Every structure is written in C-alpha cells, then in structure tokens.
Amino acid sequence: MAGIRLPLEDADVSHATRQVAAVDLISDDDRSVAADSWSIKSEYGSTLDDDQRHADATEALSVAAYRAPSEYSSDKEEPDAETVSSLLGFQSYWDATYADELANFREHGHAGEVWFGADVMEIVASWTKNLCIGISQSHLPNHVDNANNLSAGEPEKELSNWSVLDVGTGNGLLLQEFAKQGFSDLTGTDYSEGAIDLARSLADRAEFTNIKFSVDDILDTKLDKKFKLVIDKGTLDAIGLHPDGPLKRSMYWDSISSLVASGGLLVITSCNSTKDELIQEVEAFNHRSGASPESDTAVDQAFQYVDHVQSYPTFTFGGSAGSRVATVAFLRN
C-alpha cells in the first residue's frame, strides 16, 4: 500500500477514520494505565480531573499508535495499538504529559505530579545522603535508615565531593530534595524537552541556581562525564514498559555503567521491580559485561549491592493498589 497516494480529501478522511479506529482499539485497561499514572497526588497539586486524565490517555495512545516512523533514538519507535505494552514506555506520552504540566505551571503555578509521591522522594534523598556520608567516612554500613548510625562530621563538606546525576529527571523535584539535603553539584537529564523546560522553571522559582538540566536520552547518552552518584526514580520502570523492554533495559545498563564513576553509587527506585529482582538484573549485567559468575571478588563485578531502603508506604500504580517501592544502592567498582 506504500505506493498508493490518496487524493487530499480522501487522505483526510482516511486519517480521520484511522484516528477513530485507534480510539476504538484502545481498551479501558489501557486508558486506566495512563490515567492511573497521574493518580499519585501530592502537596504540589494538580488541576486535572479524572475525565481529563482519561481523555489525555486516549489521545496519547492514538498518537503512539499512528505517528510516522523515524530512526531510533529510544523515543519514537511506537507500534500500533495492538502491541502497546503501556503508554509509559513511549516518549510521546511523556512529551504530552510534560506539555500539559508546563502549561499548568505557567497558568496556575502548580509543579504537577510527583512520581511515587512526595514522601518517597524525601525518603530517597535523606536515605541516600546518609549512605553517601557513610561511604565518605570510609565505611559501608549494612543499613543506613537512621542518621544516628553515622559518626559526627561535616555533612556539607562530605557531600560537596558528590557530583549527582538524575536520569529521567522529569520535573526535577527530586534534585531539589537532594539540594535541601546538602548536595551542591546537581545535574538532571531527560529525553523530553518539555520535562527539562518544566524542571528549569521550577528550579528557578525555588532559587536552586546550582541545579543544571539538559536534554539527553539515557539509552543514547551524549554525556561525557562520570558522576559520583547517579539516581534513577522510575526511569528504568518506564523503559521496561516499552514493547522492546528487555532490549532497552539491556541498553540502559550499558549506558548507566558508563556514567557512574569508580567508587560511586547508583541508586535506583522502582515500583515494578523488587529489591531482589534489581539485584538479579545487576548480577546478569555483571556477568554479561565480563565478570565470572563464580567470582566472589567484588572488584571483578561492575556493580556491587550495598544497601536498600527497608520500608515504604503503599501506593497506587497501573491500576493496582498496595505495591511496594524498592530503593536499592549499588557501588560501581
């Protein structure tokens, strides 16, 4: 059919028909996945009601199904509606999401939704700070849920040596929490330009002048710097929801390993993987990258498990209630 060129009026009708067909193919479950991705409320506020969320989900699904094909850049390989694993695996969904949130910010001043909720964001920042201070003091604690486990020192001086990269930063609010904890060298990247525009606007409003943002795709990163601390809150989850999720997760590990400095930390927060599943995924990457599966020597492994957050509140994601969040830290050897 590629050789047939429709007259303009026929092409318009055909396009409209395909768009209607796309909406018909979208199941209520698919709409729920998209709408529920907005369902985590926070103190930052949102003006979008449930009807609007479902409408946005339907529109994003149809766009994902019928966009013109392009060369791969992890962002625009959308299959038709019958093979969509989840909207959250496509850049088109996040571009639409952050376009809406940026407009909402400019009109109402709202920061938008917080992925996993504000409480989890605060836990990740404070827990990671304690872990970094512990490592700076030359010990790897088994668990660092309590700051009292750490010896007295100068936290600001300890943290000044930690360059931080947040991959898939979204609205950048997680980096603001890290700034509040005393980190000063902060960078956020996202493949959505709308997300970066929103993150910069929010950081400027809150006067966090030390946070830098840039557009970058973690699966095809152009960054040439290594960071002492790399954080990921939900990005690996979203990558895994693409129909080519297993392949893209493999690409993720190849890329992320190049960004974490030797002796640095990778901290992943996930709602789709348990602590044990993340450790297994790291062990698989270690094996694939050349470490012997029989080796017990940490230096033979790309990443070594360090610690994890012990408990989290429950929340709603993808239409399921009661999921647990996992935050796991790995040391780069």
LUMZA-988419 format. One record per residue (C-alpha): x, z, y. Coordinates in steps of 0.1 Angstrom, whole numbers, padded with zeros to 4 digits, always signed. Example, Ala and Ser with C-alpha at 12.3 -4.5 7.8 and 13.67 -1.06 7.14 Angstrom:
2
+0123+0078-0045/+0137+0071-0011/
//
This chain:
333
+0000+0000+0000/+0030+0003+0023/+0028-0035+0031/-0008-0034+0044/-0011-0029+0082/-0046-0019+0092/-0062-0031+0125/-0061-0004+0151/-0097+0006+0148/-0096+0007+0110/-0064+0027+0111/-0080+0052+0134/-0110+0056+0111/-0087+0058+0081/-0066+0085+0098/-0097+0105+0106/-0110+0101+0071/-0077+0114+0057/-0078+0144+0080/-0114+0153+0069/-0103+0148+0033/-0073+0171+0039/-0097+0199+0051/-0119+0194+0021/-0089+0197-0002/-0079+0230+0014/-0092+0259-0007/-0104+0292+0006/-0074+0307-0011/-0051+0285+0009/-0069+0295+0041/-0066+0331+0031/-0028+0329+0026/-0024+0316+0061/-0049+0339+0077/-0035+0370+0059/+0000+0362+0072/-0014+0372+0105/-0032+0403+0092/-0005+0429+0098/-0015+0444+0132/+0010+0463+0153/+0013+0481+0187/+0024+0448+0201/-0011+0433+0200/-0028+0400+0194/-0058+0383+0208/-0065+0360+0178/-0097+0368+0160/-0103+0361+0123/-0122+0328+0129/-0094+0315+0150/-0068+0325+0124/-0087+0306+0097/-0091+0276+0120/-0053+0276+0127/-0046+0279+0090/-0068+0248+0082/-0052+0228+0110/-0016+0237+0098/-0024+0228+0062/-0037+0194+0072/-0006+0188+0093/+0016+0199+0065/-0001+0175+0041/-0001+0144+0063/+0029+0145+0086/+0051+0114+0085/+0081+0118+0061/+0115+0124+0076/+0150+0131+0064/+0156+0165+0050/+0165+0194+0073/+0147+0221+0054/+0120+0218+0080/+0099+0188+0073/+0095+0180+0037/+0058+0186+0034/+0040+0174+0003/+0003+0166+0001/-0023+0194+0000/-0025+0194-0038/+0011+0205-0042/+0013+0230-0013/+0026+0263-0026/+0020+0282+0007/+0018+0274+0043/+0045+0299+0050/+0071+0277+0032/+0069+0249+0059/+0084+0247+0093/+0052+0230+0106/+0033+0263+0100/+0058+0284+0119/+0061+0259+0148/+0023+0261+0152/+0024+0298+0148/+0050+0304+0175/+0035+0278+0198/+0003+0299+0198/+0022+0332+0202/+0043+0318+0231/+0011+0306+0248/-0005+0340+0241/+0026+0358+0256/+0025+0337+0287/-0012+0342+0292/-0016+0378+0282/+0019+0392+0279/+0015+0401+0242/+0045+0399+0219/+0025+0388+0189/+0026+0399+0153/+0054+0418+0137/+0063+0406+0102/+0058+0436+0078/+0047+0458+0107/+0065+0478+0134/+0071+0508+0111/+0091+0488+0086/+0110+0472+0114/+0120+0506+0128/+0130+0519+0093/+0152+0488+0087/+0170+0493+0120/+0176+0530+0117/+0185+0529+0080/+0209+0500+0085/+0226+0518+0114/+0233+0549+0092/+0247+0527+0065/+0270+0509+0089/+0282+0541+0104/+0289+0554+0069/+0309+0523+0060/+0328+0526+0093/+0337+0561+0083/+0353+0547+0051/+0327+0558+0026/+0298+0540+0008/+0270+0566+0004/+0247+0562-0026/+0217+0567-0003/+0216+0569+0035/+0180+0577+0042/+0189+0608+0062/+0212+0606+0092/+0223+0642+0084/+0243+0628+0054/+0267+0613+0079/+0296+0632+0095/+0297+0637+0132/+0313+0609+0152/+0307+0584+0180/+0279+0561+0168/+0282+0538+0197/+0319+0533+0191/+0313+0528+0154/+0286+0502+0159/+0304+0483+0186/+0325+0467+0159/+0295+0453+0140/+0285+0418+0150/+0249+0412+0139/+0231+0380+0129/+0194+0380+0123/+0185+0348+0103/+0149+0337+0108/+0146+0360+0138/+0111+0349+0148/+0101+0367+0179/+0134+0386+0179/+0118+0421+0180/+0139+0433+0150/+0171+0427+0171/+0156+0447+0199/+0152+0476+0175/+0189+0472+0165/+0198+0472+0202/+0179+0505+0206/+0199+0519+0177/+0232+0512+0195/+0243+0477+0182/+0256+0456+0211/+0268+0423+0196/+0235+0407+0185/+0226+0371+0176/+0192+0357+0164/+0186+0323+0149/+0155+0304+0138/+0147+0268+0129/+0116+0269+0151/+0123+0262+0188/+0091+0280+0197/+0103+0311+0180/+0135+0311+0199/+0117+0305+0232/+0094+0335+0225/+0124+0357+0214/+0143+0349+0246/+0112+0356+0267/+0106+0389+0251/+0142+0400+0253/+0144+0390+0290/+0112+0410+0297/+0127+0441+0279/+0160+0435+0296/+0180+0432+0264/+0207+0410+0280/+0231+0414+0251/+0210+0395+0226/+0218+0359+0221/+0194+0334+0205/+0199+0298+0192/+0180+0273+0171/+0196+0270+0137/+0184+0263+0102/+0199+0288+0076/+0197+0260+0049/+0218+0237+0071/+0235+0261+0094/+0258+0249+0122/+0272+0283+0129/+0310+0285+0126/+0312+0323+0130/+0312+0351+0104/+0293+0383+0111/+0299+0419+0101/+0262+0424+0095/+0236+0397+0085/+0200+0407+0083/+0170+0389+0068/+0135+0402+0072/+0111+0378+0054/+0131+0346+0057/+0141+0344+0020/+0105+0351+0012/+0093+0322+0033/+0119+0299+0018/+0108+0308-0017/+0072+0298-0009/+0081+0261-0004/+0073+0239-0034/+0111+0234-0038/+0116+0272-0035/+0141+0277-0063/+0164+0249-0050/+0161+0261-0014/+0168+0297-0024/+0200+0285-0041/+0209+0267-0008/+0201+0299+0011/+0227+0319-0009/+0254+0292-0005/+0248+0293+0033/+0244+0330+0038/+0275+0338+0019/+0295+0317+0044/+0281+0338+0073/+0289+0373+0061/+0324+0385+0069/+0346+0400+0042/+0338+0437+0041/+0305+0431+0059/+0269+0437+0049/+0239+0415+0040/+0206+0434+0044/+0175+0417+0030/+0140+0429+0035/+0114+0413+0012/+0078+0417+0002/+0079+0390-0025/+0109+0404-0044/+0116+0439-0057/+0150+0456-0054/+0159+0447-0090/+0149+0411-0085/+0171+0408-0054/+0200+0423-0073/+0194+0399-0102/+0194+0370-0077/+0227+0381-0062/+0242+0385-0097/+0231+0350-0105/+0248+0337-0073/+0279+0357-0081/+0281+0340-0115/+0273+0306-0101/+0300+0310-0074/+0327+0317-0099/+0326+0354-0108/+0329+0361-0145/+0297+0377-0159/+0318+0401-0180/+0339+0412-0150/+0333+0448-0137/+0357+0443-0108/+0338+0443-0075/+0364+0420-0058/+0355+0393-0084/+0320+0392-0070/+0308+0376-0038/+0283+0404-0032/+0281+0439-0044/+0250+0461-0044/+0254+0490-0020/+0220+0508-0014/+0183+0503-0008/+0156+0520+0012/+0139+0544-0011/+0102+0541+0000/+0079+0522+0022/+0042+0523+0032/+0019+0498+0016/+0006+0467+0035/-0014+0435+0030/+0003+0402+0024/-0010+0369+0009/-0044+0385+0002/-0031+0413-0019/-0031+0449-0008/-0007+0476-0019/+0025+0456-0021/+0058+0474-0016/+0086+0463+0007/+0121+0462-0005/+0152+0465+0017/+0185+0461-0001/+0220+0461+0012/+0249+0441-0003/+0286+0443+0005/+0305+0410+0010/+0338+0410-0009/
//
